[in-house]
Amino acid sequence: MLTKCYFCGGKVKEEEISVDFWWGEKLVIFENVPARVCHQCGEKFFSAEVYKEMESGVQKEEKPYARVTVDVINFTELLKV
Ligand SMILES: [Zn+2]
């Protein structure tokens, strides 16, 4: 069981979080995902089981219960101002 952050050695805590999950060009947001979150650097760790479940979930054409619109900002454009 992971108790220390793999990256910074900080404490990790079990939490249910929202996850932005990219599958190729497709982005899905999972809610209430059990994960271990580092309280120092914010890194999230998932068990192989949870990760697998998200992988298959993103490929299922299941009807999502919510939908969000996301703004896309081109960083290069941002620097031109
Ligand atoms: Zn960390």
PDB file of the backbone (N, CA, C, O) and the ligand in Angstrom, with CONECT records:
HET     ZN  A 101       1
ATOM      1  N   MET A   1       0.853  -1.202   0.000  1.00  0.00           N
ATOM      2  CA  MET A   1       0.000   0.000   0.000  1.00  0.00           C
ATOM      3  C   MET A   1       0.883   1.245   0.000  1.00  0.00           C
ATOM      4  O   MET A   1       1.828   1.356   0.782  1.00  0.00           O
ATOM      5  N   LEU A   2       0.563   2.154  -0.871  1.00  0.00           N
ATOM      6  CA  LEU A   2       1.353   3.374  -1.000  1.00  0.00           C
ATOM      7  C   LEU A   2       1.039   4.354   0.142  1.00  0.00           C
ATOM      8  O   LEU A   2      -0.113   4.746   0.329  1.00  0.00           O
ATOM      9  N   THR A   3       2.055   4.736   0.888  1.00  0.00           N
ATOM     10  CA  THR A   3       1.834   5.703   1.959  1.00  0.00           C
ATOM     11  C   THR A   3       2.671   6.962   1.752  1.00  0.00           C
ATOM     12  O   THR A   3       2.411   8.003   2.355  1.00  0.00           O
ATOM     13  N   LYS A   4       3.680   6.848   0.889  1.00  0.00           N
ATOM     14  CA  LYS A   4       4.536   7.990   0.602  1.00  0.00           C
ATOM     15  C   LYS A   4       4.529   8.285  -0.884  1.00  0.00           C
ATOM     16  O   LYS A   4       4.477   7.381  -1.718  1.00  0.00           O
ATOM     17  N   CYS A   5       4.584   9.569  -1.196  1.00  0.00           N
ATOM     18  CA  CYS A   5       4.580   9.976  -2.597  1.00  0.00           C
ATOM     19  C   CYS A   5       5.826   9.461  -3.310  1.00  0.00           C
ATOM     20  O   CYS A   5       6.948   9.556  -2.812  1.00  0.00           O
ATOM     21  N   TYR A   6       5.582   8.921  -4.476  1.00  0.00           N
ATOM     22  CA  TYR A   6       6.647   8.362  -5.293  1.00  0.00           C
ATOM     23  C   TYR A   6       7.613   9.447  -5.760  1.00  0.00           C
ATOM     24  O   TYR A   6       8.790   9.174  -5.997  1.00  0.00           O
ATOM     25  N   PHE A   7       7.114  10.683  -5.891  1.00  0.00           N
ATOM     26  CA  PHE A   7       7.915  11.761  -6.452  1.00  0.00           C
ATOM     27  C   PHE A   7       8.617  12.615  -5.395  1.00  0.00           C
ATOM     28  O   PHE A   7       9.809  12.898  -5.506  1.00  0.00           O
ATOM     29  N   CYS A   8       7.869  13.017  -4.377  1.00  0.00           N
ATOM     30  CA  CYS A   8       8.456  13.961  -3.423  1.00  0.00           C
ATOM     31  C   CYS A   8       8.592  13.390  -2.015  1.00  0.00           C
ATOM     32  O   CYS A   8       9.188  14.019  -1.141  1.00  0.00           O
ATOM     33  N   GLY A   9       8.043  12.206  -1.797  1.00  0.00           N
ATOM     34  CA  GLY A   9       8.150  11.598  -0.482  1.00  0.00           C
ATOM     35  C   GLY A   9       7.144  12.135   0.520  1.00  0.00           C
ATOM     36  O   GLY A   9       7.189  11.790   1.701  1.00  0.00           O
ATOM     37  N   GLY A  10       6.233  12.982   0.046  1.00  0.00           N
ATOM     38  CA  GLY A  10       5.190  13.544   0.901  1.00  0.00           C
ATOM     39  C   GLY A  10       4.162  12.500   1.301  1.00  0.00           C
ATOM     40  O   GLY A  10       4.154  11.380   0.790  1.00  0.00           O
ATOM     41  N   LYS A  11       3.299  12.889   2.219  1.00  0.00           N
ATOM     42  CA  LYS A  11       2.268  11.977   2.705  1.00  0.00           C
ATOM     43  C   LYS A  11       1.147  11.866   1.682  1.00  0.00           C
ATOM     44  O   LYS A  11       0.699  12.870   1.128  1.00  0.00           O
ATOM     45  N   VAL A  12       0.697  10.638   1.436  1.00  0.00           N
ATOM     46  CA  VAL A  12      -0.462  10.466   0.565  1.00  0.00           C
ATOM     47  C   VAL A  12      -1.664  10.049   1.397  1.00  0.00           C
ATOM     48  O   VAL A  12      -1.555   9.327   2.388  1.00  0.00           O
ATOM     49  N   LYS A  13      -2.822  10.541   0.947  1.00  0.00           N
ATOM     50  CA  LYS A  13      -4.051  10.271   1.672  1.00  0.00           C
ATOM     51  C   LYS A  13      -5.077   9.709   0.726  1.00  0.00           C
ATOM     52  O   LYS A  13      -5.152  10.115  -0.434  1.00  0.00           O
ATOM     53  N   GLU A  14      -5.869   8.776   1.214  1.00  0.00           N
ATOM     54  CA  GLU A  14      -6.905   8.190   0.385  1.00  0.00           C
ATOM     55  C   GLU A  14      -8.064   9.178   0.252  1.00  0.00           C
ATOM     56  O   GLU A  14      -8.578   9.698   1.243  1.00  0.00           O
ATOM     57  N   GLU A  15      -8.462   9.424  -1.004  1.00  0.00           N
ATOM     58  CA  GLU A  15      -9.530  10.379  -1.258  1.00  0.00           C
ATOM     59  C   GLU A  15     -10.343   9.949  -2.452  1.00  0.00           C
ATOM     60  O   GLU A  15      -9.909   9.121  -3.253  1.00  0.00           O
ATOM     61  N   GLU A  16     -11.541  10.525  -2.566  1.00  0.00           N
ATOM     62  CA  GLU A  16     -12.314  10.351  -3.782  1.00  0.00           C
ATOM     63  C   GLU A  16     -12.224  11.640  -4.567  1.00  0.00           C
ATOM     64  O   GLU A  16     -12.608  12.707  -4.088  1.00  0.00           O
ATOM     65  N   ILE A  17     -11.717  11.530  -5.768  1.00  0.00           N
ATOM     66  CA  ILE A  17     -11.434  12.740  -6.537  1.00  0.00           C
ATOM     67  C   ILE A  17     -12.064  12.688  -7.922  1.00  0.00           C
ATOM     68  O   ILE A  17     -12.551  11.649  -8.368  1.00  0.00           O
ATOM     69  N   SER A  18     -12.039  13.842  -8.589  1.00  0.00           N
ATOM     70  CA  SER A  18     -12.420  13.905  -9.994  1.00  0.00           C
ATOM     71  C   SER A  18     -11.157  13.759 -10.820  1.00  0.00           C
ATOM     72  O   SER A  18     -10.105  14.304 -10.485  1.00  0.00           O
ATOM     73  N   VAL A  19     -11.285  13.014 -11.903  1.00  0.00           N
ATOM     74  CA  VAL A  19     -10.110  12.754 -12.734  1.00  0.00           C
ATOM     75  C   VAL A  19     -10.381  13.155 -14.177  1.00  0.00           C
ATOM     76  O   VAL A  19     -11.363  12.714 -14.774  1.00  0.00           O
ATOM     77  N   ASP A  20      -9.511  13.991 -14.737  1.00  0.00           N
ATOM     78  CA  ASP A  20      -9.573  14.278 -16.174  1.00  0.00           C
ATOM     79  C   ASP A  20      -8.811  13.168 -16.869  1.00  0.00           C
ATOM     80  O   ASP A  20      -7.598  13.033 -16.705  1.00  0.00           O
ATOM     81  N   PHE A  21      -9.506  12.403 -17.619  1.00  0.00           N
ATOM     82  CA  PHE A  21      -8.893  11.221 -18.218  1.00  0.00           C
ATOM     83  C   PHE A  21      -8.873  11.352 -19.737  1.00  0.00           C
ATOM     84  O   PHE A  21      -9.922  11.374 -20.382  1.00  0.00           O
ATOM     85  N   TRP A  22      -7.693  11.437 -20.289  1.00  0.00           N
ATOM     86  CA  TRP A  22      -7.550  11.525 -21.747  1.00  0.00           C
ATOM     87  C   TRP A  22      -7.383  10.141 -22.332  1.00  0.00           C
ATOM     88  O   TRP A  22      -6.592   9.325 -21.857  1.00  0.00           O
ATOM     89  N   TRP A  23      -8.146   9.905 -23.368  1.00  0.00           N
ATOM     90  CA  TRP A  23      -7.995   8.658 -24.119  1.00  0.00           C
ATOM     91  C   TRP A  23      -7.850   9.066 -25.572  1.00  0.00           C
ATOM     92  O   TRP A  23      -8.849   9.265 -26.263  1.00  0.00           O
ATOM     93  N   GLY A  24      -6.624   9.192 -26.041  1.00  0.00           N
ATOM     94  CA  GLY A  24      -6.390   9.749 -27.374  1.00  0.00           C
ATOM     95  C   GLY A  24      -6.886  11.177 -27.389  1.00  0.00           C
ATOM     96  O   GLY A  24      -6.415  12.010 -26.615  1.00  0.00           O
ATOM     97  N   GLU A  25      -7.835  11.466 -28.266  1.00  0.00           N
ATOM     98  CA  GLU A  25      -8.372  12.818 -28.389  1.00  0.00           C
ATOM     99  C   GLU A  25      -9.581  13.032 -27.484  1.00  0.00           C
ATOM    100  O   GLU A  25     -10.112  14.139 -27.384  1.00  0.00           O
ATOM    101  N   LYS A  26      -9.993  11.988 -26.848  1.00  0.00           N
ATOM    102  CA  LYS A  26     -11.220  12.056 -26.056  1.00  0.00           C
ATOM    103  C   LYS A  26     -10.904  12.353 -24.593  1.00  0.00           C
ATOM    104  O   LYS A  26     -10.006  11.759 -23.996  1.00  0.00           O
ATOM    105  N   LEU A  27     -11.665  13.286 -24.039  1.00  0.00           N
ATOM    106  CA  LEU A  27     -11.486  13.617 -22.629  1.00  0.00           C
ATOM    107  C   LEU A  27     -12.752  13.265 -21.857  1.00  0.00           C
ATOM    108  O   LEU A  27     -13.854  13.677 -22.218  1.00  0.00           O
ATOM    109  N   VAL A  28     -12.576  12.518 -20.820  1.00  0.00           N
ATOM    110  CA  VAL A  28     -13.697  12.148 -19.962  1.00  0.00           C
ATOM    111  C   VAL A  28     -13.346  12.544 -18.535  1.00  0.00           C
ATOM    112  O   VAL A  28     -12.201  12.410 -18.103  1.00  0.00           O
ATOM    113  N   ILE A  29     -14.337  13.028 -17.818  1.00  0.00           N
ATOM    114  CA  ILE A  29     -14.104  13.332 -16.415  1.00  0.00           C
ATOM    115  C   ILE A  29     -14.822  12.293 -15.555  1.00  0.00           C
ATOM    116  O   ILE A  29     -16.039  12.127 -15.640  1.00  0.00           O
ATOM    117  N   PHE A  30     -14.065  11.621 -14.752  1.00  0.00           N
ATOM    118  CA  PHE A  30     -14.634  10.659 -13.819  1.00  0.00           C
ATOM    119  C   PHE A  30     -14.766  11.323 -12.456  1.00  0.00           C
ATOM    120  O   PHE A  30     -13.878  12.051 -12.014  1.00  0.00           O
ATOM    121  N   GLU A  31     -15.870  11.061 -11.813  1.00  0.00           N
ATOM    122  CA  GLU A  31     -16.050  11.608 -10.468  1.00  0.00           C
ATOM    123  C   GLU A  31     -16.068  10.478  -9.451  1.00  0.00           C
ATOM    124  O   GLU A  31     -16.364   9.327  -9.774  1.00  0.00           O
ATOM    125  N   ASN A  32     -15.749  10.834  -8.233  1.00  0.00           N
ATOM    126  CA  ASN A  32     -15.738   9.870  -7.120  1.00  0.00           C
ATOM    127  C   ASN A  32     -14.793   8.704  -7.366  1.00  0.00           C
ATOM    128  O   ASN A  32     -15.122   7.549  -7.095  1.00  0.00           O
ATOM    129  N   VAL A  33     -13.633   9.021  -7.876  1.00  0.00           N
ATOM    130  CA  VAL A  33     -12.643   7.980  -8.131  1.00  0.00           C
ATOM    131  C   VAL A  33     -11.756   7.805  -6.891  1.00  0.00           C
ATOM    132  O   VAL A  33     -11.153   8.767  -6.416  1.00  0.00           O
ATOM    133  N   PRO A  34     -11.684   6.607  -6.386  1.00  0.00           N
ATOM    134  CA  PRO A  34     -10.798   6.378  -5.242  1.00  0.00           C
ATOM    135  C   PRO A  34      -9.343   6.487  -5.670  1.00  0.00           C
ATOM    136  O   PRO A  34      -8.900   5.794  -6.586  1.00  0.00           O
ATOM    137  N   ALA A  35      -8.611   7.355  -5.006  1.00  0.00           N
ATOM    138  CA  ALA A  35      -7.209   7.562  -5.360  1.00  0.00           C
ATOM    139  C   ALA A  35      -6.419   7.901  -4.112  1.00  0.00           C
ATOM    140  O   ALA A  35      -6.982   8.152  -3.046  1.00  0.00           O
ATOM    141  N   ARG A  36      -5.120   7.904  -4.263  1.00  0.00           N
ATOM    142  CA  ARG A  36      -4.251   8.369  -3.188  1.00  0.00           C
ATOM    143  C   ARG A  36      -3.608   9.655  -3.685  1.00  0.00           C
ATOM    144  O   ARG A  36      -2.984   9.694  -4.745  1.00  0.00           O
ATOM    145  N   VAL A  37      -3.776  10.693  -2.898  1.00  0.00           N
ATOM    146  CA  VAL A  37      -3.327  12.016  -3.323  1.00  0.00           C
ATOM    147  C   VAL A  37      -2.218  12.499  -2.409  1.00  0.00           C
ATOM    148  O   VAL A  37      -2.332  12.440  -1.185  1.00  0.00           O
ATOM    149  N   CYS A  38      -1.142  12.979  -3.021  1.00  0.00           N
ATOM    150  CA  CYS A  38      -0.036  13.524  -2.243  1.00  0.00           C
ATOM    151  C   CYS A  38      -0.403  14.917  -1.759  1.00  0.00           C
ATOM    152  O   CYS A  38      -0.815  15.768  -2.547  1.00  0.00           O
ATOM    153  N   HIS A  39      -0.256  15.143  -0.485  1.00  0.00           N
ATOM    154  CA  HIS A  39      -0.636  16.435   0.069  1.00  0.00           C
ATOM    155  C   HIS A  39       0.467  17.466  -0.067  1.00  0.00           C
ATOM    156  O   HIS A  39       0.297  18.629   0.300  1.00  0.00           O
ATOM    157  N   GLN A  40       1.588  17.033  -0.592  1.00  0.00           N
ATOM    158  CA  GLN A  40       2.681  17.970  -0.797  1.00  0.00           C
ATOM    159  C   GLN A  40       2.709  18.487  -2.231  1.00  0.00           C
ATOM    160  O   GLN A  40       2.728  19.697  -2.459  1.00  0.00           O
ATOM    161  N   CYS A  41       2.710  17.579  -3.186  1.00  0.00           N
ATOM    162  CA  CYS A  41       2.822  18.009  -4.578  1.00  0.00           C
ATOM    163  C   CYS A  41       1.540  17.799  -5.383  1.00  0.00           C
ATOM    164  O   CYS A  41       1.454  18.231  -6.532  1.00  0.00           O
ATOM    165  N   GLY A  42       0.546  17.139  -4.788  1.00  0.00           N
ATOM    166  CA  GLY A  42      -0.736  16.985  -5.463  1.00  0.00           C
ATOM    167  C   GLY A  42      -0.792  15.841  -6.451  1.00  0.00           C
ATOM    168  O   GLY A  42      -1.804  15.655  -7.127  1.00  0.00           O
ATOM    169  N   GLU A  43       0.276  15.075  -6.546  1.00  0.00           N
ATOM    170  CA  GLU A  43       0.302  13.929  -7.451  1.00  0.00           C
ATOM    171  C   GLU A  43      -0.762  12.919  -7.037  1.00  0.00           C
ATOM    172  O   GLU A  43      -0.985  12.670  -5.852  1.00  0.00           O
ATOM    173  N   LYS A  44      -1.425  12.333  -8.065  1.00  0.00           N
ATOM    174  CA  LYS A  44      -2.474  11.364  -7.790  1.00  0.00           C
ATOM    175  C   LYS A  44      -2.021   9.974  -8.187  1.00  0.00           C
ATOM    176  O   LYS A  44      -1.396   9.775  -9.229  1.00  0.00           O
ATOM    177  N   PHE A  45      -2.344   9.036  -7.351  1.00  0.00           N
ATOM    178  CA  PHE A  45      -1.987   7.649  -7.632  1.00  0.00           C
ATOM    179  C   PHE A  45      -3.241   6.795  -7.643  1.00  0.00           C
ATOM    180  O   PHE A  45      -4.109   6.913  -6.777  1.00  0.00           O
ATOM    181  N   PHE A  46      -3.314   5.928  -8.652  1.00  0.00           N
ATOM    182  CA  PHE A  46      -4.459   5.036  -8.752  1.00  0.00           C
ATOM    183  C   PHE A  46      -3.984   3.601  -8.705  1.00  0.00           C
ATOM    184  O   PHE A  46      -2.882   3.272  -9.142  1.00  0.00           O
ATOM    185  N   SER A  47      -4.841   2.759  -8.166  1.00  0.00           N
ATOM    186  CA  SER A  47      -4.506   1.347  -8.209  1.00  0.00           C
ATOM    187  C   SER A  47      -4.716   0.865  -9.643  1.00  0.00           C
ATOM    188  O   SER A  47      -5.473   1.466 -10.405  1.00  0.00           O
ATOM    189  N   ALA A  48      -4.047  -0.213  -9.996  1.00  0.00           N
ATOM    190  CA  ALA A  48      -4.148  -0.766 -11.348  1.00  0.00           C
ATOM    191  C   ALA A  48      -5.602  -1.080 -11.679  1.00  0.00           C
ATOM    192  O   ALA A  48      -6.040  -0.928 -12.819  1.00  0.00           O
ATOM    193  N   GLU A  49      -6.334  -1.515 -10.675  1.00  0.00           N
ATOM    194  CA  GLU A  49      -7.745  -1.877 -10.850  1.00  0.00           C
ATOM    195  C   GLU A  49      -8.581  -0.656 -11.238  1.00  0.00           C
ATOM    196  O   GLU A  49      -9.379  -0.697 -12.174  1.00  0.00           O
ATOM    197  N   VAL A  50      -8.375   0.421 -10.495  1.00  0.00           N
ATOM    198  CA  VAL A  50      -9.118   1.661 -10.745  1.00  0.00           C
ATOM    199  C   VAL A  50      -8.768   2.204 -12.121  1.00  0.00           C
ATOM    200  O   VAL A  50      -9.642   2.651 -12.863  1.00  0.00           O
ATOM    201  N   TYR A  51      -7.503   2.163 -12.450  1.00  0.00           N
ATOM    202  CA  TYR A  51      -7.038   2.668 -13.736  1.00  0.00           C
ATOM    203  C   TYR A  51      -7.658   1.883 -14.893  1.00  0.00           C
ATOM    204  O   TYR A  51      -8.072   2.456 -15.900  1.00  0.00           O
ATOM    205  N   LYS A  52      -7.710   0.582 -14.728  1.00  0.00           N
ATOM    206  CA  LYS A  52      -8.304  -0.300 -15.727  1.00  0.00           C
ATOM    207  C   LYS A  52      -9.779   0.036 -15.936  1.00  0.00           C
ATOM    208  O   LYS A  52     -10.283   0.081 -17.059  1.00  0.00           O
ATOM    209  N   GLU A  53     -10.446   0.270 -14.808  1.00  0.00           N
ATOM    210  CA  GLU A  53     -11.866   0.586 -14.828  1.00  0.00           C
ATOM    211  C   GLU A  53     -12.113   1.888 -15.591  1.00  0.00           C
ATOM    212  O   GLU A  53     -13.082   1.996 -16.342  1.00  0.00           O
ATOM    213  N   MET A  54     -11.246   2.862 -15.400  1.00  0.00           N
ATOM    214  CA  MET A  54     -11.378   4.136 -16.118  1.00  0.00           C
ATOM    215  C   MET A  54     -11.102   3.933 -17.599  1.00  0.00           C
ATOM    216  O   MET A  54     -11.775   4.512 -18.452  1.00  0.00           O
ATOM    217  N   GLU A  55     -10.117   3.114 -17.896  1.00  0.00           N
ATOM    218  CA  GLU A  55      -9.771   2.819 -19.283  1.00  0.00           C
ATOM    219  C   GLU A  55     -10.933   2.181 -20.035  1.00  0.00           C
ATOM    220  O   GLU A  55     -11.216   2.533 -21.181  1.00  0.00           O
ATOM    221  N   SER A  56     -11.592   1.250 -19.382  1.00  0.00           N
ATOM    222  CA  SER A  56     -12.715   0.600 -20.057  1.00  0.00           C
ATOM    223  C   SER A  56     -13.929   1.527 -20.053  1.00  0.00           C
ATOM    224  O   SER A  56     -14.743   1.503 -20.976  1.00  0.00           O
ATOM    225  N   GLY A  57     -14.044   2.348 -19.000  1.00  0.00           N
ATOM    226  CA  GLY A  57     -15.161   3.290 -18.916  1.00  0.00           C
ATOM    227  C   GLY A  57     -15.126   4.330 -20.018  1.00  0.00           C
ATOM    228  O   GLY A  57     -16.169   4.727 -20.538  1.00  0.00           O
ATOM    229  N   VAL A  58     -13.935   4.770 -20.371  1.00  0.00           N
ATOM    230  CA  VAL A  58     -13.805   5.817 -21.384  1.00  0.00           C
ATOM    231  C   VAL A  58     -14.122   5.261 -22.773  1.00  0.00           C
ATOM    232  O   VAL A  58     -14.490   6.012 -23.677  1.00  0.00           O
ATOM    233  N   GLN A  59     -13.981   3.961 -22.936  1.00  0.00           N
ATOM    234  CA  GLN A  59     -14.241   3.344 -24.233  1.00  0.00           C
ATOM    235  C   GLN A  59     -15.688   2.899 -24.397  1.00  0.00           C
ATOM    236  O   GLN A  59     -16.168   2.685 -25.509  1.00  0.00           O
ATOM    237  N   LYS A  60     -16.368   2.765 -23.265  1.00  0.00           N
ATOM    238  CA  LYS A  60     -17.785   2.417 -23.324  1.00  0.00           C
ATOM    239  C   LYS A  60     -18.550   3.619 -23.827  1.00  0.00           C
ATOM    240  O   LYS A  60     -18.259   4.752 -23.445  1.00  0.00           O
ATOM    241  N   GLU A  61     -19.525   3.379 -24.682  1.00  0.00           N
ATOM    242  CA  GLU A  61     -20.329   4.504 -25.159  1.00  0.00           C
ATOM    243  C   GLU A  61     -21.494   4.727 -24.208  1.00  0.00           C
ATOM    244  O   GLU A  61     -22.645   4.846 -24.627  1.00  0.00           O
ATOM    245  N   GLU A  62     -21.182   4.780 -22.954  1.00  0.00           N
ATOM    246  CA  GLU A  62     -22.216   4.950 -21.959  1.00  0.00           C
ATOM    247  C   GLU A  62     -22.671   6.401 -21.911  1.00  0.00           C
ATOM    248  O   GLU A  62     -21.880   7.323 -22.111  1.00  0.00           O
ATOM    249  N   LYS A  63     -23.945   6.585 -21.645  1.00  0.00           N
ATOM    250  CA  LYS A  63     -24.475   7.946 -21.600  1.00  0.00           C
ATOM    251  C   LYS A  63     -23.945   8.655 -20.354  1.00  0.00           C
ATOM    252  O   LYS A  63     -24.180   8.211 -19.230  1.00  0.00           O
ATOM    253  N   PRO A  64     -23.231   9.753 -20.564  1.00  0.00           N
ATOM    254  CA  PRO A  64     -22.712  10.472 -19.394  1.00  0.00           C
ATOM    255  C   PRO A  64     -23.842  11.154 -18.629  1.00  0.00           C
ATOM    256  O   PRO A  64     -24.846  11.539 -19.229  1.00  0.00           O
ATOM    257  N   TYR A  65     -23.698  11.306 -17.349  1.00  0.00           N
ATOM    258  CA  TYR A  65     -24.762  11.927 -16.574  1.00  0.00           C
ATOM    259  C   TYR A  65     -24.612  13.437 -16.513  1.00  0.00           C
ATOM    260  O   TYR A  65     -25.522  14.140 -16.073  1.00  0.00           O
ATOM    261  N   ALA A  66     -23.475  13.932 -16.950  1.00  0.00           N
ATOM    262  CA  ALA A  66     -23.289  15.374 -17.030  1.00  0.00           C
ATOM    263  C   ALA A  66     -22.326  15.689 -18.151  1.00  0.00           C
ATOM    264  O   ALA A  66     -21.581  14.830 -18.622  1.00  0.00           O
ATOM    265  N   ARG A  67     -22.360  16.945 -18.567  1.00  0.00           N
ATOM    266  CA  ARG A  67     -21.482  17.363 -19.652  1.00  0.00           C
ATOM    267  C   ARG A  67     -20.959  18.751 -19.330  1.00  0.00           C
ATOM    268  O   ARG A  67     -21.711  19.606 -18.863  1.00  0.00           O
ATOM    269  N   VAL A  68     -19.685  18.980 -19.575  1.00  0.00           N
ATOM    270  CA  VAL A  68     -19.131  20.305 -19.342  1.00  0.00           C
ATOM    271  C   VAL A  68     -18.538  20.846 -20.627  1.00  0.00           C
ATOM    272  O   VAL A  68     -18.092  20.088 -21.488  1.00  0.00           O
ATOM    273  N   THR A  69     -18.537  22.154 -20.747  1.00  0.00           N
ATOM    274  CA  THR A  69     -17.890  22.803 -21.870  1.00  0.00           C
ATOM    275  C   THR A  69     -16.579  23.388 -21.379  1.00  0.00           C
ATOM    276  O   THR A  69     -16.527  24.039 -20.336  1.00  0.00           O
ATOM    277  N   VAL A  70     -15.552  23.157 -22.119  1.00  0.00           N
ATOM    278  CA  VAL A  70     -14.232  23.595 -21.684  1.00  0.00           C
ATOM    279  C   VAL A  70     -13.669  24.626 -22.653  1.00  0.00           C
ATOM    280  O   VAL A  70     -13.745  24.437 -23.867  1.00  0.00           O
ATOM    281  N   ASP A  71     -13.107  25.709 -22.137  1.00  0.00           N
ATOM    282  CA  ASP A  71     -12.444  26.697 -22.971  1.00  0.00           C
ATOM    283  C   ASP A  71     -11.059  26.198 -23.330  1.00  0.00           C
ATOM    284  O   ASP A  71     -10.336  25.665 -22.488  1.00  0.00           O
ATOM    285  N   VAL A  72     -10.704  26.375 -24.573  1.00  0.00           N
ATOM    286  CA  VAL A  72      -9.359  26.009 -25.008  1.00  0.00           C
ATOM    287  C   VAL A  72      -8.606  27.285 -25.334  1.00  0.00           C
ATOM    288  O   VAL A  72      -9.059  28.077 -26.160  1.00  0.00           O
ATOM    289  N   ILE A  73      -7.488  27.490 -24.710  1.00  0.00           N
ATOM    290  CA  ILE A  73      -6.710  28.700 -24.927  1.00  0.00           C
ATOM    291  C   ILE A  73      -5.345  28.335 -25.510  1.00  0.00           C
ATOM    292  O   ILE A  73      -4.622  27.491 -24.982  1.00  0.00           O
ATOM    293  N   ASN A  74      -5.028  28.991 -26.600  1.00  0.00           N
ATOM    294  CA  ASN A  74      -3.738  28.781 -27.233  1.00  0.00           C
ATOM    295  C   ASN A  74      -2.683  29.618 -26.509  1.00  0.00           C
ATOM    296  O   ASN A  74      -2.765  30.846 -26.497  1.00  0.00           O
ATOM    297  N   PHE A  75      -1.741  28.986 -25.936  1.00  0.00           N
ATOM    298  CA  PHE A  75      -0.741  29.672 -25.124  1.00  0.00           C
ATOM    299  C   PHE A  75       0.085  30.664 -25.949  1.00  0.00           C
ATOM    300  O   PHE A  75       0.472  31.722 -25.452  1.00  0.00           O
ATOM    301  N   THR A  76       0.349  30.318 -27.201  1.00  0.00           N
ATOM    302  CA  THR A  76       1.125  31.198 -28.077  1.00  0.00           C
ATOM    303  C   THR A  76       0.387  32.516 -28.310  1.00  0.00           C
ATOM    304  O   THR A  76       0.990  33.589 -28.316  1.00  0.00           O
ATOM    305  N   GLU A  77      -0.948  32.412 -28.506  1.00  0.00           N
ATOM    306  CA  GLU A  77      -1.777  33.604 -28.678  1.00  0.00           C
ATOM    307  C   GLU A  77      -1.732  34.480 -27.434  1.00  0.00           C
ATOM    308  O   GLU A  77      -1.740  35.709 -27.514  1.00  0.00           O
ATOM    309  N   LEU A  78      -1.685  33.834 -26.314  1.00  0.00           N
ATOM    310  CA  LEU A  78      -1.685  34.513 -25.024  1.00  0.00           C
ATOM    311  C   LEU A  78      -0.465  35.414 -24.881  1.00  0.00           C
ATOM    312  O   LEU A  78      -0.544  36.493 -24.292  1.00  0.00           O
ATOM    313  N   LEU A  79       0.641  34.973 -25.412  1.00  0.00           N
ATOM    314  CA  LEU A  79       1.907  35.693 -25.271  1.00  0.00           C
ATOM    315  C   LEU A  79       2.004  36.886 -26.210  1.00  0.00           C
ATOM    316  O   LEU A  79       2.858  37.754 -26.027  1.00  0.00           O
ATOM    317  N   LYS A  80       1.126  36.936 -27.224  1.00  0.00           N
ATOM    318  CA  LYS A  80       1.189  37.999 -28.234  1.00  0.00           C
ATOM    319  C   LYS A  80       0.688  39.331 -27.697  1.00  0.00           C
ATOM    320  O   LYS A  80       1.026  40.381 -28.245  1.00  0.00           O
ATOM    321  N   VAL A  81      -0.105  39.310 -26.643  1.00  0.00           N
ATOM    322  CA  VAL A  81      -0.743  40.538 -26.139  1.00  0.00           C
ATOM    323  C   VAL A  81       0.299  41.508 -25.579  1.00  0.00           C
ATOM    324  O   VAL A  81      -0.054  42.591 -25.113  1.00  0.00           O
TER     325      VAL A  81
HETATM  326 ZN    ZN A 101       4.320  14.306  -3.751  1.00  0.00          ZN2+
END
